[in-house]
Amino acid sequence: MSKKIFVTDTILRDAHQSLLATRMRTDDMLPICDKLDKVGYWSLEVWGGATFDACVRFLKEDPWERLRKLRAALPNTRLQMLLRGQNLLGYRHYSDDVVRAFVAKAAVNGIDVFRIFDAMNDVRNLRVAIEAVKAAGKHAQGTIAYTTSPVHTIDAFVAQAKQMEAMGCDSVAIKDMAGLLTPYATGELVKALKAEQNLPVFIHSHDTAGLAAMCQLKAIENGADHIDTAISSFAWGTSHPGTESMVAALKGSEFDTGLDLELLQEIGLYFYAVRKKYHQFESEFTAVDTRVQVNQVPGGMISNLANQLKEQGALNRMGEVLAEIPRVREDLGFPPLVTPTSQIVGTQAFFNVLAGERYKTITNEVKLYLQGGYGKAPGTVNEKLRRQAIGSEDVIDVRPADLLKPEMTKLRGEIGTLAKSEEDVLTYAMFPDIGRKFLEERDAGTLTPEVLLPIPEAGGVARAGGEGVPTEFVIDVHGESYRVDITGVGVKAEGKRHFYLSIDGMPEEVVFEPLNEFVSGGSSKRKQATEPGHVSTAMPGNIVDVLVKVGDVVKAGQAVLITEAMKMETEVQAAIAGKVAAVHVTKGDRVNPGEILIEIEG
């Protein structure tokens, strides 16, 4: 008996999220849409949280406009998105009216299939999103965030699938975001799901451990109906099995996909050229890495964590962070590492490593998690840590969104006339700070995407400079003036960088070996903290809010600042009681460890 296997391609969302920190621009998607539309995919994944974030933060594109353009360019193919249940696309739970408004607008603008998951696998957090998708007449896919731990068993996953079926889902997906599935474990899980519930089973597996194609084959042999793949030029490693490879593997078998390999290869060549444009976002952590079986860090998170560590000048400590992540995860009761819990656990692990002391600083998100603000933890949390984080505050045992009042009216009021549509209000709701900044820049006509660096030629020398970088100087040394032109920059090797100069017309080659890390945002004029009343931070980051002013009386342990690093917020507390004598920072300032940010006189 033959059984056609359906394919979803992730090229327009998860593939470039996993390999290029979600930087692909709409202009590079549209030219190939005609061919993508002719392949016969069951769906194309085009949207999700990181897509939205990167569009607004870096690419200066309206994500809603991207969706409308893709919808127009792909008339024959279902468009699919990843939705974080009650979290939607952000890092917090939204009220039910925001969830309903968002789903309704996503459906109107072009989304056909909503893959809905909860980072905790707490099905209570899926209910409203599922209801909203069904109300819009679209496909609701309930999702198992796959992970391994003492509490994550086949029986637990099957029970979850049956609950999602009862809630009205149209299909169930196994979302293996970190590449933790092994072939035989996949076979057993799919077999159990097909035996115990009636929904089609989708398999979404990252190839971080090098096993994803084998897992998908075992899933198919045990009854899976759909697989997620990525076109070959954006496949494997922290991405997904190659579309062409899986189509070829199943061709002529009872599971033949029926997809046209020649057409797929044309698409693959197109994206091969596109990938080169984004070389600056490639990290060394996107290849197969079998360590994932221990640290459980998902593909999309690895490339983002690498970028963020690099920004903090701490890329050399990646190994320590990867070792700390499983320890933090156990303390938090084994949450699956998927957005937002992957960021929550990953950032806390980084804080623990950098501070040299575990939980010296606890992020606001970890505090909220331990309070039950994200839902019920799969396992038992470390009670000592919980007490340290939330003290005597009550733990939330209901669905977190039950405690939230409707927000849409308030959000509309806050963003005001900057919002030209309900979609704009929702953009602001998802990402208040960067969303507002995006809408302000759009209003002012100053939206400027980040600069793409020129593609380096093999063995060649990169053109010196870039936008806004001077390459011609007059240098005065001991009263003598020299004209210096930087004519080229060599490839960085062994930490050294070759610069090609012309000094008063004479060509020279100079080798630089940096002895410290560059700190972006200019040199700071702030002094270093020396007294107990000097408030400083252990992490480089940005000031989100200043909670005190000069003259305020504060208690020891009182929060005086909120900082943001790696998308996570942290309260900075006063070490002593006293009066605020000076405040050296304002909202938006960049700060470095050890600087005096606030002075308190005891």
N, C-alpha and C positions, 0 to 999 in steps of 0.2 A: 504493500500500500504506500503510495507516494504522499508526501506531505511537504508542501511548499514552505520554506522558511522565509519570513519577512525580515527586511533589513531597515534599520534606522541609521543614518549617517550623522556623525557628530561634528563634521568638519566646520560648521558655522558657529559652534558653541564650545563644546567640551574639548575638542581636539586642540584648538588654539589656546584655550584656557590652560590646558595641561602642559603645553610646550612653550607658549609665548606670552604667558601672563595676560591672556585675553586681549591682545592688542590688535587683532586684525580689524581693519576698517571696512565699513560698508562698501566703499568704492572698489575694494578688492574682491568683494563677494558678488556684486551684481553682474559683472561681465560673464560669469560662468553659470549663472542661474538657469539659463535656457537649457544647457546640457544637463545640469543637475535635475531639472524638472522632467527630463525625458528618460531618466534611468529606470524609474519604476520603484523607487524607494517607498516603503510603507510610510515613513515620515523623515523629515530633516529637523534635527534639533538646532534651534536658532537663538534661544533666549534663556537667560537665567540670572542669578544674582550678580555674579562677577561680570557678566556682559553689561548689565545695567550700570554697575559701578564704574567699569573701565570706560564706557561710552561717555559718561558725565564727567569723570575725574580726569581722564587723560586724552581721550580722542575728541572731546568737545562735540560729540554728536548727540542728537536727541534719540534715545533708545526706541521710543515709540515710532519715530519717523523711520528708523531702521526696519522695524517690524512691518510697517505699512509698505515700504519699498520691496521688502522680501516677499510679502504677500502678493503684491502685484507681479513680481518677477517669477513666482513659482505657483501658477494657478492650479496645477494638477497634483500637487504634493501636500500632504498634511504638514503643518508646521507645529513643532513641539517645543515646550519649555519645561524647565525645572523649577518647581515652586516649593519653597520650604514651609509648607503648611501655614501655621499661624505666624511664622516669621516672614512669610512672603519672600522678599529679596534682601531684607535688612538683617540686623543682628539682634532684634528684640521682637517680642510678641506684639502684634497689632490688635486693635479692637476688631470685633467681628464686622462692623460696618466698613472698615478699611479693607479687610480681606474680600468682602463681597464686591466692593467698588473696584478693587484691583482686578479681580478675576473677570468681572463683567467687561471692563475696558480692554483687558488683554484679549478676550474672546472677540470683541468687536473689531479690534485692530488686526486680528489675523491668527491668533493661536487656536489650534484645533485639539491638541493633545496636551494635557497638563499632567506631568509626572510629579506627584505630590509626596513629599517625604517629611518626616520629622527626625531631627538629629538624635533624639532619644528613643526613637521608635515608640513614642507615646501616642497611641492612636487618637486619644482625645484631642490632640492638636491638629488632626487632619480633618475632623468632621465638617467644620464650617466651609473649608476650601472645597471639599468634595461636593457638598450641597450646592455651593456657588457654581461650580463647573457644570453640574447636572442641570441647574437652573438655566445656564447659558446654552444648553443643548450640545455640550462638547464632551470629549472623551476624558474621563477621570481615571488616572492610573495610580493605584495605591502602591507605595514603594516600601520595600524592606531595605533599610540601610544595613548592609551586611558587615559584620565584624566577627571577631573571635574573642571569647573570654569565657570564664567559668559559667557565666549566666546566659550566654547566647547559644542556645541549642536548636536543633532542627524542630523540636516540638514547640519551642517559643516562637520561632519564625512562622511555622504553620498556623499557630493560634492567631498570630498577627494578621496573616493573609485572610483567614476566615472572618476576622473582625472587619477588615477592609471590604471584603465581599459583601458582608451584611450592611455596610454603610452605603452601598450603591456603586462601588468602583466597577469600571468596565474591564480592567486588566490589572495584573500585579507584576511589578518589576523587582528583580533582585539587583540592587545597586551596590556593586562591589567597587566603591570609590578608591580604595587603597590598593587593590590587587591582592587581596588576602585569600580569595577562593583558590582551592586546589582542585584538580580535575575530578577526583573521586568524591570529594565533599560536595562539589557542584552537582554531580550526578544524583547523589542521595537527596540533596535538598530539593532539586527539581522534581524528582520522582515522588517525594512526599507531598509537594505542593499540588502536583497533578492528581494525586490520589485523593486528597482531602478537600479540594475546592474546585470550582468549575471555571475560573477565569483563565484567559490566555496568559502565559508566563513569558515575560521579557527578561533578557539577561544583559546587564550592562556591566562590563568588567574592564578595568584598567590593567595594562600589561606590565605594571611596575615590577612584578616578580618574574616576568617572562613566561607566565603560564596561561595568559588569558585566552589564546586561541584554543588550547587544549580544553580549557574549562568550557568554552562555548560549544565545542564538539561534543563533550560529555553531556552538556545541558540539552543539546538537540537530540542526542540518542535517547535521552530519558524523558523527552516529551516537550521541551521548550518550544515556543512558537515563533519567537522573535529574537534577533540579536542586534546589538549596537556595535557598529564598526566605525573606523575613520579612514578616509581616503589615504592611500599609502604614503603620500608625501608628508602627512601629518599623523602617522600611525606609530604604534608600538611605544616602548619605554613607558613613560607615565601617561601616555595616551591609550588608545584602544587597538585591538587587532585590525590589520589593514583590510579595507573593504574588498579590494581585488583578491587578496589572499583567501579570505573566507568564501567569496563567490567561487573562486577556482577550486577550493577544497571540497565544496558541496556539489560542484557541477557534475551532471551525469548520474548523481546519486538519487535516492528517493527523497532527499531533502533539497533538491536543486532550487536556488533562489530565483532563477529565471532572469537575472540581471545581465546586462550586456557588458562583457569584459572590455571590449574595445573602446566603448564610450567611457567606461570608468577610467581606462588608462589615459585617455585625453584629459579627463578632469584631473587625474593625478599629476600630469605634467604641468598643467596650469598652476596648481597649488605648489608645485616644486619651485617654480619661479617666484610665486608670491611669498613663500617662506623666507627667501633670501632678503626681502625688503625689511624683515623684522629681526634681523640677526642680533641687534643689540639686546633683545629681550630673551634670547636663548640662554639658559643657565646650564651649568655642568651637572645639574641634578635631574635631568629629564630622561636619562637613559635607564635601562633595566638596572634595578638595584634590589638585590635579594634581601637587604636589611629590612625592607618593608614588612617582611613576615614577623619581625620583632617590634619595630617602632610604629608600624601601622599608619604612617603619614601618607595621605592620599596625594595623587599626582598633582592636582591643581594647587594643593597647599605647598608642595615641595618647591615648585617654581616661585610661588609668591613669597614663601618663607626665605628662600635664597635671596630674592630681590630685596626684601625688607632687612635681612641681616646685613646685606651689602651696604644699604643706606645707613645702617647703624655702625658701620666700620667693624663688624664682628663676624664676618663670613668664616673666619678661621675657627669659630667655635660651634660650627654646625654639628660636628660629631657629638659634642657634649649635649647639645640641645636634643638631638635625636635619641640619645641615651636617657635623657630625663623625661621625655614625652610619655613613655609607658608607665613611669612611676607616678606622674601627675594623673594620668588616666585612671590608674588603680585607686588613687586617693579620691577621685570623683565618682567612683562606682561604675567604672568601665563604660563610659559613653562611647558610641561609635564615633570615629573621627571623620566627621563630615561637617560642612558649614552649618551653623556657626561653632559647633563644639570643637572642631579641629583647630580653629583660630583661638578659641578660649584656652584649650589645653596647650597648644603650641606656644602661644605668647606667654602664658604662665611659666612654662618650662624654660623659656628664654630668660625671663626675669629671674627665675631661680638660679640659673647658670651665671648670669651676668653679675648678680648681686653677691654671688659666693655664699649665699645662705638661702635655704629653701623657704619660700613663703614670707620672706622679709617684707616684700611688697606683694599684696594680693590685688589683682585687677577687680574693677567693679563687676565685670562679667562673671568672674569666678564666684564672687560674693552672691550675686543674683542666682547663679546656678545652684550653689549650696543651699540657698533659701528655697529652692524649688521653683524659681522664676521661669525656667525653661521646660518644666514638666518633671515627671518622676524619673530618677536615675535608674538605669537597668539593674545595677547591683547596689551594695551597701557602701555609703560614702564614709570617709574617715571623719569620725565624730569630733576628734580633737581639732582637726582643721576647720570643720564646720563652726565649732564654738569660737575659734580664733577669728574666723571671717565675719560671722554675723552676731556673735555675743548671745544675748538672750532674746533676740528677735524671733518671732514665730516662723515656723516653716510652713510654706504654702502646700496644702495637700489637694486642692481642687485644680481643675484645668486653669492654668494661669490667666487666660483671656477672660475667664468669668469675673475677674476682679477689675477688668478694664471698662471704662465708660466709652461710649461712642466718641470718635475722634475727628470724623471728616469735617464737621462744621468748624471746629477749632483750627484744624489744619488749613482750611480755606481762608480763615481770618488771618492766620499768621503769615501766609505767603502773599495774600492780597492780590494786587493788580499785576504782580510779576507773573502770576499764573494766567495763561491765556486759554487754558482748557482744564478739564478735570484730570487729564493725563499729566499736566504740569503739577497739579496739586499732589498727585500720587508719586511723581518723581521726588518732590520735596519731602513727602512722607517717608519714602524709603531711605533717603540720605539727606537729612536736614541741612547740614553745613555745605556739602559739595553740591547738593541739589539747588540750594539758594544761590550759591556762587555761580553755578551754570546758568540759571535763569537771569541773574543780574548781568552776566557777561553777554548773554544772548540779547537782552534788552538794549545793552549799550553797543551792540555790534562788535564786540571785542573777543569773540570766541576764537581761540588759537590752539590747534592741537599740538601735542608735544612733537618735537622735531625728530624725524627719522634720519639716522646717520647714513651717509653714503655706503653702498655695498662695497666692502673691501675686495680688491682684486687679488687673486691668488698670487702670492709672492710679491705683491706690489706694496706700495707705500700709500697710506691713507692721506688724503688731502688734509692739510693742516686746518685747524680752526673749525668752524661751524657757525651757525647763526649767533651773532653777538659776541664772537670770540676774536680778539685782535690777533693779528699775525705779523704786524710790522711795528717795530719799536725803535726809539732812539734811547740808548743807554749811556748814562754818564758814569764813568769810573775814574776816580782820582783826577777830575778836571778834564778828562778826555771824553769826547762824544763818539759813539759808534752806532751806525745804522745796522739793525739786526732784523732780518726777515726769516720767519719760520717757513721753510719750503715744504716740509713733509714730516710725518710722524710714523715711525716704524711700528711693527706689531709688538705688543708687549710680550716679553719672554723672560722667565725666571725672575719676575718682579721688576725687571729693568725696562726702560722705555728709551728707544733711540729717537732723537730729534735731529732733523736735517736743517741746518741754518745757512744763511748767507750773511757774513759779517763784513760790512763795507765792500760787498761784492765777491768776497772769497767764500767758497763753499766749505762748510765744516759739518762734522758729525759729532753730536754730543750725546753721552749716555747718562740718563738720570736713574738713580736707584732711590725710591722714596724710603724715608726712615720713619714716617708716621702716616696716619690715615687722614685723608682730607675730610673735614667736617663741613657739610654744605650749610649755606645760610649766612656766610660771612663770619668774620672773627667776632667774638663776643667781647664786650668791654666789661662784663660782670666779673667781680672778684670771686675768689674761691672761698667756700665756706670753711670757717675755722672754729666758730663758737656753737654751743648747743642751740642758741636762738636763731642761727642761720638756717633757713629752710632751703634744702636743695633736693635734687632728684637723682636717682641711681641710673636713670635711663635717658639717652637722648630722645627728644620728642618735641611735641608742640603743646602750647598752653591752650586748653579747651575753655577753661573758666577760672577766674580769680574770685575766691569766695569771701575775701576779707578786704578791708581798706585801712589806711593809716588811722590809728587811734582806737581800733577795735580791740576789745579784750578777748583773748582766746584761752582755751583750756589745753592742757597737754593731750595729744592724741586727736585734737579737733582737725577736721579736713580744712585746709586753707587754699588748696589749688586742685584743679583736675588737669592731668596731662594725658596726652594721647601718643602712643607709640605702637606701630604695627597694627593699626586699626582698633586697638583696645584702649579703654580709658582706665586711669588709675588715680585714686585720691592721694594727694601728698599731705601728710599731717604735720602739725606742729609738735616738736619734740619736748618743748617746755610750755608752761603756762605763762602768760604775760600780756603786754600790750604790743600791737603791731607798730613798729617804728618806721618801717620803710617797705614799699612794694616796688620791686624792680622789673616786673613783667606785666604785660597786658595780654588779653586774649589774642591768639594767633602767633605769638612769639615762638621762635625756635629756641630750645634750651639744651644745654649739655650737662652731663653729670658733674656734681661738685660745685656748680655755680651758686652764688647767693641769689635766691629768687625773692625771698621775703626775709626781713629782719624782725625778730621778736625780742623785746627787752623784758627779762624776767623780774 
